[in-house]
């Protein structure tokens, strides 16, 4: 009986996470546009991001780790819900 009352609450608990992810995505898309307006075109052409490849690799690793962590939490939560139903 408890699991029946928790399911709607858990569904609504995901909405702030989705809203936060959408806001973060919008911020990440808008930020480079603001940075491009700050420099004249000739300076933008001379810039290179090759020295920062390790930063991109670090961010990719962190994103994969956070995704795996979130997946494991979701799996454990699903297991807990199934045990509560039984």
Backbone as a chain_set.jsonl record, in Angstrom:
{"seq": "XXXXXXXXXXXXXXXXXXXXXXXXXXXXXXXXXXXXXXXXXXXXXXXXXXXXXXXXXXXXXXXXXXXXXXXXXXXXXXXXXXXXXX", "coords": {"N": [[0.812, -1.194, 0.0], [1.976, 1.201, 0.714], [3.82, 1.619, -1.337], [2.159, 2.199, -3.455], [1.311, 4.768, -2.841], [3.701, 6.153, -2.968], [4.581, 6.179, -5.607], [3.372, 8.302, -7.316], [4.559, 10.507, -6.072], [7.289, 10.079, -6.491], [7.387, 10.288, -9.238], [6.831, 13.018, -9.642], [9.014, 14.053, -8.388], [11.023, 13.904, -10.186], [10.664, 15.993, -11.94], [11.891, 18.557, -11.143], [14.56, 17.863, -11.584], [14.648, 17.408, -14.323], [13.932, 19.973, -15.207], [16.12, 21.426, -14.236], [18.184, 20.272, -15.748], [17.447, 21.077, -18.322], [17.66, 23.871, -18.032], [20.398, 24.102, -17.518], [21.405, 23.145, -19.945], [20.461, 25.15, -21.693], [21.882, 27.315, -20.705], [24.496, 26.504, -21.269], [24.451, 26.564, -24.023], [23.983, 29.259, -24.548], [26.137, 30.617, -23.405], [28.645, 30.439, -25.001], [27.872, 32.082, -27.115], [27.696, 34.613, -25.97], [30.361, 34.975, -25.263], [31.57, 35.104, -27.77], [30.728, 37.547, -28.749], [32.297, 39.328, -27.393], [34.845, 39.551, -28.508], [36.608, 40.907, -31.318], [36.279, 39.954, -34.808], [38.783, 39.281, -36.044], [40.425, 38.526, -33.921], [39.069, 36.308, -32.978], [39.523, 34.464, -35.002], [42.181, 33.801, -34.659], [42.32, 32.364, -32.338], [42.762, 29.271, -30.576], [41.722, 26.096, -29.378], [43.2, 23.904, -28.897], [45.302, 23.594, -26.941], [43.815, 22.997, -24.701], [42.795, 20.41, -24.609], [42.918, 18.473, -22.636], [41.248, 19.459, -20.688], [38.72, 19.229, -21.854], [38.656, 16.443, -22.056], [38.694, 15.762, -19.338], [36.239, 16.841, -18.484], [34.528, 15.243, -20.021], [35.003, 12.722, -18.897], [34.076, 13.167, -16.283], [31.368, 13.708, -16.788], [30.519, 11.235, -17.799], [30.979, 9.638, -15.523], [29.185, 10.806, -13.668], [26.786, 10.301, -15.005], [26.782, 7.471, -14.917], [26.642, 7.127, -12.156], [24.126, 8.286, -11.599], [22.548, 6.487, -13.045], [23.012, 4.133, -11.579], [21.856, 4.833, -9.145], [19.185, 5.125, -9.932], [18.639, 2.488, -10.645], [18.948, 1.169, -8.178], [16.911, 2.445, -6.761], [14.661, 1.597, -8.18], [14.787, -1.122, -7.567], [14.334, -0.978, -4.809], [11.712, 0.052, -4.814], [10.374, -2.126, -5.976], [10.731, -4.041, -3.982], [9.251, -2.871, -1.955], [6.682, -3.053, -2.969], [6.235, -5.782, -2.937]], "CA": [[0.0, 0.0, 0.0], [2.862, 2.365, 0.776], [4.405, 1.815, -2.658], [1.152, 2.826, -4.316], [1.272, 6.198, -2.551], [4.999, 6.751, -3.283], [4.822, 6.295, -7.048], [3.151, 9.65, -7.853], [5.536, 11.433, -5.49], [8.557, 9.867, -7.167], [7.28, 10.828, -10.6], [6.938, 14.471, -9.575], [10.345, 14.401, -7.907], [11.91, 13.969, -11.351], [10.445, 17.228, -12.686], [12.944, 19.56, -10.922], [15.801, 17.402, -12.196], [14.506, 17.68, -15.75], [13.976, 21.43, -15.392], [17.503, 21.838, -14.024], [18.973, 19.838, -16.893], [17.111, 21.955, -19.44], [18.232, 25.192, -17.762], [21.839, 23.981, -17.702], [21.645, 23.056, -21.387], [20.248, 26.475, -22.28], [23.009, 28.156, -20.288], [25.693, 26.075, -21.994], [24.33, 27.009, -25.413], [24.012, 30.72, -24.626], [27.411, 31.142, -22.929], [29.598, 30.71, -26.085], [27.408, 33.212, -27.924], [28.077, 35.834, -25.259], [31.818, 35.085, -25.347], [31.947, 35.478, -29.127], [30.448, 38.962, -28.957], [33.283, 40.136, -26.687], [36.067, 39.684, -29.291], [36.449, 41.195, -32.753], [36.405, 38.787, -35.679], [40.167, 38.903, -36.326], [40.973, 37.823, -32.758], [38.407, 35.008, -32.885], [40.126, 33.563, -35.972], [43.505, 33.398, -34.194], [42.242, 31.555, -31.13], [42.752, 27.819, -30.743], [41.418, 25.389, -28.151], [44.002, 22.681, -28.844], [46.017, 23.397, -25.665], [42.874, 22.657, -23.635], [42.173, 19.114, -24.869], [42.818, 17.731, -21.375], [40.071, 19.968, -19.974], [37.562, 18.578, -22.477], [38.689, 15.028, -21.668], [38.298, 15.683, -17.933], [34.792, 17.057, -18.415], [33.858, 14.061, -20.574], [35.096, 11.657, -17.896], [33.184, 13.509, -15.173], [29.988, 13.552, -17.246], [30.256, 9.794, -17.857], [30.893, 9.143, -14.148], [27.924, 11.27, -13.075], [25.719, 9.536, -15.652], [26.787, 6.127, -14.345], [26.172, 7.243, -10.775], [22.675, 8.492, -11.654], [21.96, 5.228, -13.494], [23.031, 3.168, -10.48], [20.851, 5.269, -8.169], [17.874, 4.783, -10.486], [18.484, 1.033, -10.566], [18.718, 0.815, -6.769], [15.6, 2.953, -6.384], [13.689, 0.688, -8.781], [14.834, -2.34, -6.762], [13.674, -0.666, -3.554], [10.266, 0.139, -5.073], [9.865, -3.475, -6.191], [10.676, -4.71, -2.677], [8.149, -2.293, -1.192], [5.439, -3.566, -3.521], [6.082, -7.171, -2.468]], "C": [[0.859, 1.264, 0.0], [3.446, 2.654, -0.6], [3.427, 2.485, -3.605], [1.108, 4.329, -4.073], [2.582, 6.88, -2.895], [5.201, 6.976, -4.775], [4.519, 7.684, -7.611], [4.156, 10.661, -7.317], [6.869, 11.298, -6.206], [8.521, 10.382, -8.597], [7.438, 12.332, -10.593], [8.298, 14.917, -9.068], [11.329, 14.519, -9.067], [11.75, 15.273, -12.122], [11.501, 18.298, -12.398], [14.278, 19.159, -11.55], [15.773, 17.687, -13.693], [14.596, 19.172, -16.03], [15.396, 21.951, -15.212], [18.393, 21.462, -15.197], [18.697, 20.718, -18.112], [17.7, 23.348, -19.254], [19.746, 25.167, -17.963], [22.188, 23.907, -19.186], [21.477, 24.391, -22.079], [21.403, 27.401, -21.926], [24.271, 27.799, -21.066], [25.642, 26.499, -23.457], [24.476, 28.516, -25.535], [25.383, 31.275, -24.266], [28.425, 31.372, -24.054], [29.167, 31.886, -26.956], [27.781, 34.533, -27.277], [29.578, 36.039, -25.371], [32.261, 35.523, -26.739], [31.716, 36.955, -29.391], [31.523, 39.843, -28.346], [34.545, 40.377, -27.517], [35.759, 40.069, -30.731], [36.742, 39.95, -33.586], [37.828, 38.353, -35.92], [40.787, 38.155, -35.14], [40.335, 36.446, -32.611], [39.071, 34.002, -33.821], [41.476, 33.04, -35.49], [43.459, 32.499, -32.965], [42.193, 30.064, -31.472], [42.489, 27.182, -29.39], [42.239, 24.106, -28.009], [44.781, 22.528, -27.535], [45.106, 22.929, -24.519], [42.206, 21.304, -23.835], [41.991, 18.324, -23.58], [41.616, 18.192, -20.551], [38.805, 19.314, -20.542], [37.495, 17.103, -22.094], [38.242, 14.863, -20.212], [36.799, 15.873, -17.776], [34.033, 15.84, -18.949], [33.872, 12.918, -19.567], [34.128, 11.923, -16.747], [31.726, 13.316, -15.572], [29.614, 12.068, -17.309], [30.112, 9.219, -16.453], [29.586, 9.569, -13.481], [26.747, 10.532, -13.691], [25.631, 8.113, -15.114], [26.272, 6.108, -12.918], [24.654, 7.407, -10.742], [21.966, 7.21, -12.091], [21.923, 4.209, -12.361], [22.022, 3.546, -9.396], [19.455, 4.901, -8.661], [17.614, 3.286, -10.397], [18.204, 0.59, -9.136], [17.353, 1.287, -6.292], [14.499, 2.059, -6.944], [13.624, -0.616, -7.985], [14.122, -2.131, -5.424], [12.157, -0.573, -3.733], [9.659, -1.248, -5.257], [9.76, -4.244, -4.873], [9.535, -4.151, -1.826], [6.799, -2.798, -1.673], [5.183, -4.982, -3.018], [5.827, -7.163, -1.012]], "O": [[0.516, 2.264, -0.63], [3.557, 3.816, -0.99], [3.834, 3.263, -4.468], [0.886, 5.093, -5.013], [2.588, 8.094, -3.1], [5.931, 7.888, -5.162], [5.356, 8.216, -8.34], [4.56, 11.574, -8.037], [7.515, 12.304, -6.498], [9.532, 10.865, -9.106], [8.12, 12.878, -11.461], [8.694, 16.059, -9.3], [12.364, 15.172, -8.934], [12.638, 15.626, -12.898], [11.984, 18.913, -13.349], [15.04, 20.017, -11.995], [16.76, 18.152, -14.261], [15.259, 19.591, -16.979], [15.831, 22.828, -15.959], [19.259, 22.24, -15.598], [19.62, 21.062, -18.851], [18.189, 23.945, -20.213], [20.314, 26.108, -18.518], [23.151, 24.53, -19.633], [22.264, 24.735, -22.96], [21.85, 28.185, -22.763], [25.026, 28.682, -21.475], [26.68, 26.765, -24.062], [25.032, 29.005, -26.518], [25.76, 32.325, -24.786], [29.038, 32.44, -24.07], [30.014, 32.61, -27.479], [28.148, 35.479, -27.974], [30.029, 37.169, -25.556], [33.245, 36.251, -26.864], [32.44, 37.557, -30.183], [31.655, 41.002, -28.739], [35.261, 41.341, -27.246], [34.768, 39.614, -31.302], [37.38, 39.01, -33.111], [38.083, 37.151, -35.999], [41.592, 37.245, -35.34], [40.996, 35.509, -32.164], [39.178, 32.822, -33.487], [41.878, 31.942, -35.874], [44.482, 31.925, -32.592], [41.662, 29.658, -32.506], [42.974, 27.666, -28.367], [41.997, 23.312, -27.1], [44.911, 21.403, -27.052], [45.602, 22.508, -23.474], [41.135, 21.071, -23.275], [41.017, 17.585, -23.44], [41.035, 17.407, -19.803], [37.927, 18.897, -19.787], [36.415, 16.572, -21.837], [37.499, 13.936, -19.89], [36.156, 15.145, -17.019], [33.008, 15.453, -18.387], [32.87, 12.223, -19.4], [33.44, 11.011, -16.29], [30.93, 12.812, -14.78], [28.51, 11.691, -16.915], [29.224, 8.402, -16.208], [28.951, 8.764, -12.799], [25.807, 10.17, -12.983], [24.536, 7.603, -14.88], [25.555, 5.191, -12.516], [23.972, 6.75, -9.955], [20.902, 6.881, -11.567], [20.93, 3.501, -12.191], [21.402, 2.669, -8.795], [18.633, 4.416, -7.884], [16.495, 2.863, -10.106], [17.34, -0.253, -8.897], [16.704, 0.602, -5.502], [13.511, 1.791, -6.261], [12.541, -1.154, -7.755], [13.391, -3.009, -4.964], [11.403, -1.066, -2.894], [8.566, -1.523, -4.761], [8.816, -5.007, -4.669], [8.921, -4.889, -1.055], [5.873, -2.954, -0.877], [4.047, -5.34, -2.71], [5.667, -8.223, -0.407]]}, "num_chains": 1, "name": "protein.A"}
